[in-house]
Amino acid sequence: MTTNEMDQALLASSADVLETMFFSEAAPATAEGRMHDDPIVCLLHSSGAAEGTFSIAVDRDALRMLCVSFYGEDTPPLIRQEELACELTNMIAGSTLSRLLPERYCSLTAPQLCSIEGHEMLSRSGEESTSVLMEVEGGLLSAACRLRV
């Protein structure tokens, strides 16, 4: 599996999940050097046919907008937003693995909240890793993964 294949799968999966589950459009971020604004960050691990780690970081305003679309609540409490960030991580990871390894079995751990530093390290961790940065309503969402097949 090439880095380009991982890039394409992660980007397509992230955009598809946001569109189908949250009715939200996502576009690749256009400006170099854009930074997250106080994000909520989640991470999970995969095992089986692909061993590795996935994480997402989503700006709080963007996550609040995703919660409004998903739950239909105008002001979702912080715990709901954190739960949704974890579920979003799970959805993007599962979709990405299904695209890359459609005939193979992978297991995912329960997503957990983590630091932005852990997410940033994952996105820069070498040739087995990839990351995407997208603009969504309310801010930025980035997804990163490192996989060994």
C-alpha positions as CSV (number, residue, x, y, z in Angstrom):
1,M,0.0,0.0,0.0
2,T,1.4,3.4,-1.0
3,T,1.2,6.6,0.9
4,N,-0.8,8.1,-2.0
5,E,-3.4,5.3,-1.7
6,M,-3.6,6.0,2.1
7,D,-4.0,9.7,1.4
8,Q,-6.8,9.2,-1.1
9,A,-8.6,6.7,1.2
10,L,-8.4,8.9,4.3
11,L,-9.5,12.0,2.4
12,A,-12.4,10.2,0.6
13,S,-13.5,8.4,3.8
14,S,-13.4,11.6,5.9
15,A,-15.4,13.6,3.3
16,D,-17.9,10.7,2.8
17,V,-18.5,10.3,6.6
18,L,-19.0,14.0,7.0
19,E,-21.5,14.2,4.2
20,T,-23.5,11.1,4.8
21,M,-23.6,11.1,8.6
22,F,-23.5,14.8,9.4
23,F,-24.8,16.5,6.2
24,S,-21.7,18.6,6.2
25,E,-19.4,19.5,3.3
26,A,-15.7,19.2,3.7
27,A,-13.0,20.6,1.4
28,P,-9.3,20.3,1.6
29,A,-7.9,23.3,3.5
30,T,-6.4,25.8,1.2
31,A,-4.0,27.8,3.3
32,E,-0.6,26.4,4.3
33,G,0.2,26.6,7.9
34,R,-3.4,26.7,9.2
35,M,-3.7,25.7,12.8
36,H,-6.5,24.2,14.9
37,D,-8.3,26.5,17.2
38,D,-8.7,24.7,20.6
39,P,-9.6,21.3,19.1
40,I,-11.0,18.2,20.6
41,V,-8.7,15.3,19.7
42,C,-9.5,11.5,19.6
43,L,-7.4,8.5,18.9
44,L,-7.9,4.7,18.4
45,H,-5.8,1.7,17.4
46,S,-6.4,-0.9,14.8
47,S,-5.1,-4.5,14.7
48,G,-5.5,-7.5,12.4
49,A,-4.9,-7.0,8.7
50,A,-3.7,-3.4,9.4
51,E,-2.0,-2.5,12.6
52,G,-1.8,1.2,13.5
53,T,-3.3,4.3,14.8
54,F,-6.0,6.8,13.7
55,S,-6.7,10.2,15.2
56,I,-8.8,13.2,14.4
57,A,-8.7,16.8,15.7
58,V,-11.7,19.0,15.2
59,D,-12.1,22.6,16.2
60,R,-14.7,23.1,18.9
61,D,-16.9,25.4,16.9
62,A,-16.8,22.9,14.0
63,L,-17.6,20.0,16.3
64,R,-20.5,21.9,17.8
65,M,-21.9,22.4,14.3
66,L,-21.5,18.7,13.6
67,C,-23.3,17.9,16.8
68,V,-26.2,20.2,15.8
69,S,-26.5,18.3,12.5
70,F,-26.1,14.8,14.1
71,Y,-28.2,15.1,17.2
72,G,-30.5,18.0,16.3
73,E,-29.7,19.9,19.5
74,D,-29.0,23.6,19.3
75,T,-26.6,23.6,22.3
76,P,-25.1,20.1,22.8
77,P,-23.3,19.7,26.1
78,L,-19.5,19.2,26.1
79,I,-19.8,15.5,26.9
80,R,-22.0,14.9,23.9
81,Q,-19.5,16.8,21.7
82,E,-16.6,14.6,23.1
83,E,-18.6,11.4,22.5
84,L,-19.4,12.5,18.9
85,A,-15.7,13.2,18.3
86,C,-14.9,9.7,19.4
87,E,-17.6,8.2,17.2
88,L,-16.4,10.3,14.3
89,T,-12.9,8.9,14.8
90,N,-14.4,5.4,14.7
91,M,-16.4,6.1,11.6
92,I,-13.5,7.6,9.6
93,A,-11.1,4.8,10.7
94,G,-13.6,2.1,9.8
95,S,-14.4,3.7,6.4
96,T,-10.7,4.1,5.6
97,L,-9.8,0.5,6.4
98,S,-12.8,-0.7,4.4
99,R,-11.5,1.2,1.4
100,L,-7.9,0.0,1.7
101,L,-8.6,-3.6,2.7
102,P,-12.1,-4.5,1.6
103,E,-11.7,-8.2,1.9
104,R,-9.7,-8.2,5.2
105,Y,-10.6,-8.1,8.9
106,C,-9.4,-5.3,11.2
107,S,-10.4,-4.7,14.8
108,L,-10.6,-1.2,16.4
109,T,-10.1,-0.2,20.0
110,A,-12.6,2.2,21.6
111,P,-11.7,5.8,20.7
112,Q,-10.2,7.9,23.5
113,L,-9.6,11.6,23.9
114,C,-6.0,12.7,23.6
115,S,-3.8,15.7,23.2
116,I,-3.2,17.7,20.0
117,E,0.5,16.9,20.4
118,G,-0.2,13.1,20.0
119,H,-2.3,13.9,16.8
120,E,0.4,16.1,15.3
121,M,3.1,13.4,16.0
122,L,1.0,10.8,14.3
123,S,0.6,13.0,11.2
124,R,4.4,13.4,10.9
125,S,5.5,9.9,11.9
126,G,7.0,8.6,8.6
127,E,6.3,6.8,5.4
128,E,3.6,4.6,6.9
129,S,1.5,7.6,7.9
130,T,-0.7,10.2,6.2
131,S,-2.9,13.1,7.3
132,V,-5.5,15.3,5.7
133,L,-6.6,18.8,6.8
134,M,-10.2,19.9,5.8
135,E,-12.3,22.9,6.1
136,V,-15.7,22.3,7.6
137,E,-18.4,24.6,8.8
138,G,-17.1,26.3,11.9
139,G,-13.4,25.5,11.5
140,L,-10.9,22.7,10.7
141,L,-10.9,19.0,10.9
142,S,-7.8,16.9,10.5
143,A,-7.5,13.2,10.3
144,A,-4.2,11.2,10.6
145,C,-3.3,7.5,10.4
146,R,-0.3,5.3,10.6
147,L,-0.8,1.8,9.3
148,R,1.3,-1.3,8.7
149,V,-0.3,-4.0,6.5
